[in-house]
């Protein structure tokens, strides 16, 4: 007698039916979503050339270090194949315009006139552009890209901070390029 007055959606069979419908709706909605490598890039861009950056600083090793990091990471991160400048669909070029060492974290030393540096920073500034060779348009550029690599003065060297700054530079170029496409 009590079963006559209970709603059917509360029964185990009713719950299963609602669950099956919910699963089918979610599965159907999920079928339209997928990941595609290089999604967002203009369709004709499949290769990239990375030119050595010009260097306006006194740190000549930066040209090679930045170039090697970009060659190693940028094509894969953008879903492109590396190519020579004449054969590439896109070209990455730039200029290293600044390299500075700063000491943002320090404290007074034991003596009145001394300072103990705790942390140092490598500040790297570049101009960069990515050119579409077929359309001859700038796909992305930044004339004041600034990154900061940090290192502990007591236990690390400037090279640690510079390597971190270069890694951040590559990531910012990837992020900027992908945000524009």
C-alpha positions, -999 to 999 in steps of 0.1 A, spaced: 0 0 0 28 24 8 45 18 -25 15 33 -44 21 67 -29 59 69 -33 72 87 -64 90 64 -89 121 86 -91 130 76 -55 130 39 -63 163 22 -73 150 17 -108 141 55 -111 175 65 -98 192 43 -123 172 58 -151 180 93 -141 217 84 -137 218 68 -172 202 99 -188 226 122 -169 256 101 -181 244 101 -217 239 139 -217 274 145 -202 290 121 -226 273 136 -256 284 171 -245 320 160 -240 323 146 -275 326 181 -290 357 190 -270 392 180 -280 428 191 -278 448 198 -310 485 206 -310 491 241 -323 455 251 -320 451 288 -324 480 292 -348 473 303 -383 468 271 -402 497 277 -426 523 280 -398 540 247 -392 576 256 -390 596 283 -371 631 298 -375 647 313 -344 674 338 -352 701 347 -327 691 379 -309 711 411 -313 728 421 -281 731 457 -268 746 446 -235 782 440 -225 773 404 -217 782 387 -250 774 352 -237 737 361 -235 733 358 -273 742 322 -273 725 313 -241 692 329 -251 694 314 -286 701 278 -274 672 280 -248 648 292 -275 659 265 -300 655 238 -274 621 248 -260 601 272 -283 593 250 -313 580 221 -291 560 245 -268 543 261 -298 537 228 -316 560 238 -345 589 222 -363 623 240 -364 634 252 -398 659 275 -414 650 312 -420 643 308 -457 621 278 -453 602 287 -421 566 298 -420 574 320 -389 606 338 -377 614 347 -341 639 376 -338 648 400 -311 673 422 -293 687 419 -258 685 455 -246 693 452 -209 711 430 -183 713 442 -147 722 428 -114 703 440 -83 702 432 -46 666 435 -35 670 416 -3 697 427 22 702 436 59 724 456 80 757 440 89 772 438 124 792 469 118 775 503 114 784 509 77 781 473 63 754 456 44 748 418 41 732 409 7 709 379 10 694 377 -24 703 390 -58 684 393 -91 693 391 -127 670 414 -147 669 407 -184 651 430 -209 645 421 -246 626 432 -276 611 403 -295 588 397 -325 574 367 -343 568 373 -380 545 354 -403 566 351 -435 538 342 -458 514 370 -448 544 393 -439 526 403 -407 538 404 -371 520 377 -352 532 389 -318 557 414 -304 569 429 -272 592 459 -271 598 457 -234 598 421 -222 613 420 -187 621 389 -167 638 385 -133 659 355 -122 668 352 -85 696 336 -67 709 334 -31 741 354 -27 755 331 0 750 297 -18 744 303 -55 761 321 -84 749 347 -110 747 319 -136 718 304 -116 699 336 -117 707 341 -154 695 306 -163 663 312 -144 658 346 -162 663 329 -196 638 301 -188 613 328 -178 620 347 -210 612 316 -231 580 310 -212 569 346 -216 575 344 -253 554 312 -255 527 327 -234 526 359 -254 526 342 -287 498 318 -277 477 345 -262 476 365 -295 467 335 -317 
